[in-house]
């Protein structure tokens, strides 16, 4: 069976494993070993994650393309544009006394940046600690696409 005749699910699963393998192969690659573009892309994603601690969604979305696509988890539909992200996240910001995106590990390959993070939303009414992996596609100095994949969630 050729790649062209593989069932779509098999092809997509294989593609995802290939991407993970390619990114994992760069494990331990220092900033000095990355390309200049990759270092800029990592810095942008790090700045984006740090901006969440300001709780200012205008500052967060300033690092994203106007038509950026955001997918909160692997089970949620994508949202397009700043207004959609703000509408989704503003309730979390409003009920959180602090927000921290703690980056544990980062991989970069060309325009793709992947980070393993723990996001904490400190709140009296809806505290949340989320652990997962974010995949970011960067183009022209802005985040074009951002998708998060959940490893674990702790509420409370």
C-alpha positions in Angstrom: 0.0 0.0 0.0 1.5 3.4 -1.0 1.2 6.6 1.0 -1.4 7.7 -1.4 -3.7 4.8 -0.7 -3.3 4.7 3.1 -6.4 5.5 5.1 -6.5 9.2 6.1 -6.3 8.3 9.9 -3.2 6.2 9.4 -1.6 8.9 7.3 -2.3 11.6 9.9 -1.2 9.5 12.8 2.0 8.7 11.0 2.5 12.4 10.1 2.0 13.4 13.8 4.5 10.8 14.9 7.0 11.9 12.3 6.7 15.5 13.5 7.1 14.5 17.1 10.2 12.4 16.2 11.7 15.4 14.3 11.1 17.7 17.2 12.4 15.2 19.7 15.5 14.7 17.7 16.4 18.3 18.4 16.2 17.7 22.2 19.2 19.3 23.9 19.8 21.7 21.0 21.1 24.9 22.6 20.1 28.4 21.4 23.6 28.6 19.9 22.8 25.5 17.7 19.5 26.8 16.4 19.2 29.1 13.4 18.8 32.8 13.9 15.2 32.5 12.8 14.5 29.6 15.2 15.9 31.7 18.1 13.7 34.6 17.1 10.7 32.3 16.9 11.4 30.8 20.3 11.9 34.3 21.8 8.5 35.3 20.4 6.7 32.3 21.9 8.5 32.8 25.2 7.4 36.5 25.2 3.9 35.4 24.3 3.8 33.0 27.3 5.2 35.6 29.6 2.6 38.1 28.5 -0.1 36.0 30.0 1.1 37.0 33.5 0.1 40.6 32.7 -3.5 39.5 32.4 -3.7 42.0 29.5 -5.2 40.2 26.5 -4.4 43.1 24.2 -0.7 42.6 25.0 -1.0 38.8 24.5 -2.8 39.2 21.1 -0.3 41.8 19.9 2.1 39.0 19.4 -0.3 37.1 17.2 -1.3 37.7 13.6 -4.7 39.4 13.1 -6.1 36.2 11.5 -4.3 33.9 13.9 -5.9 30.5 14.7 -6.1 29.3 18.3 -7.1 25.8 19.3 -7.5 25.6 23.1 -7.2 21.8 23.3 -7.3 18.8 21.0 -11.0 18.4 21.5 -12.1 22.0 20.9 -12.8 23.7 17.6 -10.3 26.4 16.4 -11.0 30.1 17.0 -9.9 32.6 14.4 -8.7 36.2 15.2 -8.0 38.3 18.3 -11.7 38.9 19.2 -12.4 35.2 19.3 -9.4 34.5 21.6 -10.3 37.4 23.8 -14.0 36.2 24.1 -12.8 32.7 25.0 -10.1 33.7 27.5 -11.4 36.9 29.1 -13.6 35.1 31.7 -10.4 33.2 32.8 -8.5 36.4 33.1 -11.3 38.1 35.0 -11.6 35.3 37.6 -7.8 34.8 38.0 -5.8 36.7 40.5 -2.6 35.6 38.7 -1.7 33.6 35.6 1.6 31.9 34.9 2.7 29.9 31.9 5.8 28.0 33.1 7.8 26.7 30.2 9.5 23.3 31.0 11.1 22.5 27.6 11.2 24.1 24.1 11.9 22.7 20.7 12.2 24.6 17.5 12.4 23.6 13.8 12.1 26.4 11.3 8.8 28.2 11.8 7.5 25.7 14.3 8.0 26.0 18.1 6.8 23.4 20.5 6.9 23.9 24.3 6.0 21.7 27.2 4.3 24.0 29.8 2.4 24.2 33.0 -0.2 26.9 32.9 -1.6 28.1 36.3 -4.7 30.2 36.7 -4.9 31.2 40.4 -8.5 31.9 41.3 -10.8 31.7 44.3 -13.7 30.5 42.0 -12.1 28.5 39.2 -8.4 27.6 39.9 -6.8 25.6 37.2 -3.4 24.0 36.6 -3.0 22.7 33.0 0.0 20.7 31.8 0.4 20.2 28.1 2.3 20.9 24.9 1.8 24.0 22.7 2.5 23.9 19.0 3.1 27.4 17.5 3.5 28.3 13.8 5.3 31.6 13.4 5.4 33.6 10.2 6.5 37.2 9.7 7.3 37.7 13.3 3.8 36.8 14.6 2.1 33.7 15.9 -0.1 32.5 13.0 -1.4 29.3 14.7 -1.4 28.0 18.2 -2.7 24.6 19.3 -2.5 23.2 22.8 -2.6 19.4 23.6 -3.4 18.4 27.2 -1.3 16.1 29.3 -3.2 16.7 32.5 -5.6 19.1 34.3 -6.0 19.8 38.0 -8.9 21.9 39.1 -8.7 23.4 42.6 
